[in-house]
Amino acid sequence: MWFVYGDFLFPLAILLMLLGTPCLGSFVKSEDKIKSSVFLSPKFELGPGSVINRYYYDIDFPRGHIAIKSFNAEVIDEAGNSIPLHETYLHHWVVARYHKSKHVTHREYDSHRMLQNSDNGVLVRNSGICQENTLGQYFGLGSETRGTATDIPDPFGIEIGNPAEIPEGFEEKWLVNVHAIDTRGAEDKLGCTECKCDLYNVTVDEYGRPIRPDYKGGLLCCYDYSQCKLKEGFEGPKRSLYLKYTIKWVDWNDFIVPVKIYIIDVTDTLLQLSDSSKGLNSEHSCKVEYLVESCSTDYKEGNGCVNVRRTSLPLQTGGYVIYGVAHQHSGGIGSTLYGQDGRVICSSIPSYGNGNEAGNEAGYIVGMSTCYPQPGSVKIIDGETLTLESSYNNSQEHTGVMGLFYLLVAEQLPYQQYFRHSTRSSFFVNV
């Protein structure tokens, strides 16, 4: 008796032997092989109302050809205590990969901006889909970081440290961007976390460029060393803090299925650049943040205040969705990614805290629900147009909000990966 398995035809006996071999089963579970380490960012100091938005290069990171299985982070003090969001609001942390020339030190990089590609260093982006130097990180979350699952199921992983991908004369390095706001004693805590420009008393950005009059709040107003308005007479000490990040990984092997990282931004639009013989050229234009205006009084009385923003964009290279999660700010009520036929690829809903302790801070987003579809059950075809919706409660105005969606996509399923490697063996010759 013969059976078709994937694209291969096998006698029943051979198929049963293959499915029972240790090498095929070795990629089902990897708990006993998982390594884990806890790292700290460089120390940073924050006083009441102050802001840090800084890039730290060449951070501690696992080395070698490995597969990342999870990445979690939080802000702690010098004693290792978790700091609650109502004291230090973690606007975001992002971790990016880059190749550094062996002839320079990380001190030559600007600590106030993401690495700009040069002969000394090259940012290694994720798989898209935004324009160059925008949302190219591998990992990153915000206030939801303590309550959001980041585990990648077996046998999948994010491949890093592959020597074949590192140019000669360079080495793989990692950077972290930490954006945190100390809201102790703030006159308007929510306004400070939403980076409202009037609370920061700024009219120019960190590079001295005028901020346009209709820009009410966002990243342009809460830059490094800026100061949010405090209650009159409030005083408090500076604190030394760290971003603590925990990474889990396994050594790379042929039975790990690599996943690609895609970050979709609800503010993204495709800009037409030019016409050519090959068709229409276009470029993504991710703006990262946007303004949610307050709804009218009539809607407020009827509790119908929901702002929905959406965008539709093609994903040039598809695959099987392994993991999905959204990123929203306070006021967010959920985000959904749809396929071209209207099917739901993933919905991610925020959870809000109801206490004072770290991880359960009342009024703050303390977690986002995640999607772990059964591998193979959710597929995005090459070139499929996806629609992203991001919803906010707009009973009041929200500035500088985000509507991002983070996807891990595998181009192959585990059995396809296995046979791709196994066919190199003479075992299959003349079977």
C-alpha positions in Angstrom: 0.0 0.0 0.0 1.3 3.5 -0.9 0.5 6.8 0.7 1.0 10.4 -0.4 2.7 12.6 2.3 3.1 16.2 1.2 4.5 15.9 -2.3 6.1 12.5 -1.8 4.8 9.0 -2.4 5.8 6.3 0.0 5.0 2.6 0.8 3.1 2.4 4.1 6.0 0.7 5.9 8.4 3.4 5.0 6.0 6.1 5.9 5.4 4.6 9.4 9.1 4.3 9.9 9.7 7.9 8.9 6.9 9.2 11.3 8.4 7.2 14.1 12.0 8.1 13.7 13.7 10.1 16.5 14.9 12.8 14.1 11.4 13.6 12.9 10.1 13.7 16.5 13.0 15.8 17.7 11.4 19.0 16.5 8.1 18.5 18.3 9.2 19.7 21.7 12.3 21.6 22.7 11.6 22.5 26.4 14.6 20.4 27.5 16.9 22.2 25.0 15.7 25.8 25.7 18.3 28.2 27.2 17.3 31.3 29.0 19.1 34.4 30.2 18.1 37.6 31.9 19.9 40.8 30.8 19.8 44.5 31.9 20.0 47.6 29.7 22.5 50.3 30.7 21.2 52.3 33.7 19.1 55.3 33.1 17.9 58.0 35.5 14.4 59.5 35.7 13.0 62.3 37.9 9.3 63.3 38.2 8.0 64.3 34.7 11.2 63.5 32.9 11.6 61.4 29.7 14.1 59.0 28.3 14.1 58.0 24.6 17.5 56.6 24.0 19.2 54.0 21.8 21.7 51.7 23.4 24.0 49.9 21.0 25.8 46.6 21.4 23.6 45.3 24.2 24.1 41.9 25.9 22.5 39.2 23.7 22.8 35.5 23.1 25.5 34.7 20.6 25.8 32.0 17.9 23.5 30.5 15.3 20.3 30.2 17.3 16.5 30.4 17.2 14.8 32.9 19.5 11.8 31.4 21.3 10.6 34.3 23.4 11.5 37.9 24.4 10.1 39.6 27.4 10.9 42.9 29.1 10.0 45.3 31.9 11.3 48.3 33.8 12.9 47.6 37.2 14.8 49.7 39.8 18.3 49.0 41.3 16.8 46.6 43.8 15.2 44.6 41.1 11.7 45.7 41.9 9.1 46.0 39.1 8.1 49.6 38.5 4.4 50.2 38.0 3.2 52.1 34.9 1.6 54.9 37.0 5.1 55.8 38.2 7.2 55.1 35.1 5.2 54.6 31.9 6.9 52.4 29.4 5.9 54.0 26.1 7.8 51.4 24.2 10.9 49.3 23.9 12.2 48.0 20.6 15.1 45.7 19.9 16.8 45.8 16.5 19.5 43.8 14.8 22.5 45.3 12.9 25.8 44.4 11.4 28.7 46.5 12.9 32.1 46.9 11.2 34.8 45.3 13.2 36.8 48.5 12.8 34.5 50.8 14.8 33.0 51.0 18.4 29.4 51.4 19.3 30.2 54.8 20.8 30.3 56.2 17.2 26.6 55.7 16.9 24.0 58.4 17.8 22.2 57.4 21.0 19.2 59.6 20.0 18.2 57.9 16.8 18.0 54.5 15.1 21.2 53.4 13.2 21.6 55.1 9.9 23.1 52.7 7.3 26.7 53.5 6.5 30.1 51.8 6.0 30.3 51.4 9.8 27.0 49.7 10.4 24.0 48.3 8.6 20.5 47.8 10.1 19.2 44.3 9.5 15.5 44.9 9.1 12.6 42.5 9.7 10.7 41.3 6.6 8.6 44.5 6.3 6.4 46.0 5.3 7.2 49.7 6.1 9.6 51.9 4.4 13.4 51.9 5.2 14.3 52.9 8.8 10.7 52.6 10.0 9.4 49.8 12.2 12.3 47.5 11.3 12.7 46.0 14.7 12.7 42.3 15.6 11.0 42.7 19.0 9.1 45.4 20.9 6.1 46.2 23.0 4.9 49.0 25.3 2.8 49.2 28.5 1.4 45.7 27.7 4.8 44.0 27.9 4.3 42.2 31.3 1.0 40.6 30.2 1.6 39.7 26.6 2.7 36.2 25.6 5.7 36.2 23.2 6.5 32.4 23.1 7.0 31.0 19.7 5.7 27.4 19.4 7.8 24.5 18.4 9.3 23.8 15.9 9.3 27.4 14.9 11.8 30.1 15.8 13.4 33.5 14.7 16.7 32.6 13.2 19.7 34.9 14.1 23.4 34.6 14.0 23.7 32.7 10.8 27.3 33.1 9.7 26.3 32.9 6.0 24.2 36.1 6.4 26.9 38.3 8.1 29.1 40.2 5.6 32.9 39.7 5.8 34.4 42.3 8.1 31.2 42.7 10.1 29.7 41.1 13.2 26.1 40.8 14.3 25.0 43.2 17.1 21.8 44.3 18.8 20.4 47.6 20.0 17.5 48.6 22.2 15.5 51.8 22.2 13.9 52.6 25.6 11.2 55.3 25.7 9.9 55.8 29.3 8.1 58.7 31.0 8.2 59.3 34.7 4.7 60.4 35.6 5.1 60.8 39.4 3.5 64.1 40.4 2.3 64.8 36.9 -0.6 67.3 36.5 -2.1 65.0 33.8 -0.7 61.5 33.8 -2.6 60.4 30.7 -1.7 63.5 28.9 2.0 63.0 29.7 1.8 59.4 28.5 0.1 60.5 25.3 2.9 63.1 24.8 0.5 66.1 24.6 2.7 69.0 23.4 1.2 71.7 25.6 2.1 69.6 28.7 5.7 69.4 27.5 5.7 73.1 26.6 7.5 72.5 23.3 7.1 74.0 19.9 10.2 72.4 18.3 11.3 68.8 18.1 14.5 67.5 19.5 16.4 68.6 16.4 15.1 72.2 16.7 12.7 71.9 13.8 9.3 73.7 14.3 6.4 71.4 15.1 3.4 72.1 12.9 0.5 73.9 14.7 -2.0 71.1 14.2 0.2 68.5 15.8 -1.3 68.1 19.3 0.8 65.3 20.6 3.1 62.4 19.9 6.7 61.4 19.6 7.8 64.8 18.4 6.9 66.3 21.8 8.2 63.7 24.4 11.7 63.2 23.3 14.8 62.5 25.3 15.3 64.9 28.2 11.9 66.6 27.7 9.8 67.4 30.8 6.1 67.0 31.4 4.2 69.4 33.6 4.0 68.6 37.3 1.6 69.6 40.0 2.7 72.8 41.6 5.2 72.3 44.4 5.7 68.6 43.7 9.2 67.3 44.3 10.5 63.8 44.1 13.9 62.0 43.9 15.6 60.8 40.7 15.6 57.0 40.3 18.0 54.7 38.6 16.2 52.3 36.4 16.9 49.5 33.9 15.1 47.6 31.2 15.3 44.0 32.2 14.8 41.6 29.3 14.6 37.9 29.3 15.4 35.9 26.2 14.8 32.2 25.5 16.4 30.4 22.6 17.6 27.1 21.3 20.7 26.2 19.2 19.9 26.2 15.5 19.3 22.9 13.7 17.8 21.8 10.4 14.5 20.8 12.0 13.7 24.3 13.3 11.3 26.1 10.9 12.3 29.8 10.5 9.6 32.5 10.7 9.6 35.9 9.1 8.6 39.0 11.1 6.1 41.4 9.6 4.9 44.7 11.2 1.8 46.3 9.7 0.9 49.9 10.5 -2.6 51.1 10.3 -1.3 54.5 9.2 0.5 53.0 6.2 -0.4 54.0 2.7 1.2 53.2 -0.7 2.7 56.1 -2.4 3.0 56.1 -6.2 6.5 56.9 -7.2 6.7 56.5 -11.0 5.5 54.5 -14.0 7.9 52.0 -15.6 7.8 49.3 -18.1 7.5 46.8 -15.2 4.3 48.5 -13.9 3.5 51.0 -11.2 6.2 51.5 -8.6 5.1 52.3 -5.1 6.5 52.8 -1.6 5.0 52.3 1.9 4.5 55.4 4.0 4.1 54.3 7.6 3.5 57.3 9.9 3.6 55.1 13.1 1.3 57.3 15.2 -2.0 59.2 14.7 -4.6 61.4 16.4 -7.9 60.1 17.6 -10.3 63.0 17.8 -13.1 63.2 20.4 -16.5 62.2 19.3 -19.5 64.5 19.4 -21.7 65.0 22.5 -24.6 63.1 21.0 -22.4 60.0 20.6 -21.0 60.4 24.1 -24.5 60.3 25.6 -25.3 57.1 23.6 -21.9 55.4 24.5 -21.2 55.0 20.7 -17.8 56.6 20.7 -15.6 54.3 18.7 -13.0 55.5 16.2 -12.0 52.9 13.6 -9.0 53.4 11.4 -8.2 51.0 8.6 -5.8 50.4 5.8 -5.5 47.8 3.1 -2.0 46.7 1.9 -0.6 43.8 -0.1 1.8 41.3 1.5 4.2 40.4 -1.3 5.4 37.1 0.2 2.9 35.1 2.2 3.0 32.0 4.3 1.4 30.3 7.3 0.6 32.6 10.3 2.3 31.2 13.5 1.7 34.2 15.9 0.0 37.5 15.9 -0.4 40.4 18.3 -1.4 44.1 18.1 0.0 47.1 19.8 -2.3 49.9 21.0 -2.2 52.8 23.5 -4.6 53.8 26.2 -8.1 54.0 24.8 -7.5 51.1 22.5 -10.3 48.5 22.3 -8.9 46.1 19.8 -7.4 45.5 16.4 -8.2 42.9 13.7 -6.3 41.8 10.6 -8.5 40.5 7.7 -7.6 38.5 4.6 -8.6 39.6 1.1 -11.7 37.5 1.3 -12.8 39.0 4.6 -11.7 36.1 6.8 -10.2 37.0 10.2 -6.5 36.3 10.3 -6.1 37.5 13.9 -7.9 39.7 16.4 -5.9 41.1 19.3 -7.7 42.7 22.3 -6.2 44.8 25.1 -6.7 44.1 28.8 -6.8 46.9 31.3 -5.6 46.7 34.9 -7.7 47.4 37.9 -5.2 47.7 40.7 -2.0 49.5 41.8 0.7 46.8 41.5 3.0 46.3 38.6 1.3 44.3 35.9 -2.2 45.3 37.0 -2.2 49.1 36.9 -5.7 50.6 36.8 -6.5 52.4 33.5 -3.5 51.2 31.6 -3.2 48.5 28.9 -1.4 45.7 30.7 -1.7 43.0 28.1 -2.7 42.2 24.5 -4.4 38.9 23.5 -2.4 36.9 21.0 -3.1 34.5 18.2 -1.6 31.0 17.9 -3.4 29.4 15.0 -2.9 25.7 14.5 0.1 25.6 12.1 -1.3 25.4 8.5 -4.8 26.6 9.4 -4.2 30.3 8.5 -2.4 31.0 5.3 -1.7 34.3 3.5 -1.1 33.8 -0.2 1.6 35.7 -2.0 0.5 39.2 -2.9 -2.7 39.0 -0.9 -4.2 42.3 0.2 -4.7 42.5 3.9 -6.9 44.9 5.8 -5.9 46.1 9.2 -8.5 47.8 11.5 -7.5 49.6 14.8 -10.3 50.7 17.1 -10.2 53.2 19.9 -12.8 54.6 22.4 -12.9 58.3 21.5 -15.1 59.6 24.3 -12.1 61.8 24.8 -9.2 62.8 22.5 -6.1 60.6 22.3 -2.9 61.9 20.8 0.1 59.9 19.5 -1.7 56.6 19.4 -0.5 53.5 17.5 -2.2 50.7 15.6 0.5 48.2 14.8 0.2 44.4 14.1 3.1 42.1 14.6 3.0 38.8 12.6 5.3 35.8 12.5 4.9 33.9 9.3 6.5 30.6 8.2 6.9 29.9 4.5 6.9 26.2 5.1 5.2 23.8 7.5 7.3 21.4 9.6 6.8 18.3 7.5 7.7 20.3 4.4 10.9 21.5 6.1 11.7 18.0 7.1 11.4 16.6 3.6 13.4 19.5 2.1 16.4 18.5 4.3 15.8 14.8 4.1 15.8 14.6 0.3 19.5 15.5 0.4 20.1 12.0 1.9 20.6 9.0 -0.3 18.1 7.2 2.0 15.4 8.3 -0.5 17.2 7.1 -3.6 15.3 4.3 -5.4 12.7 4.0 -2.7 
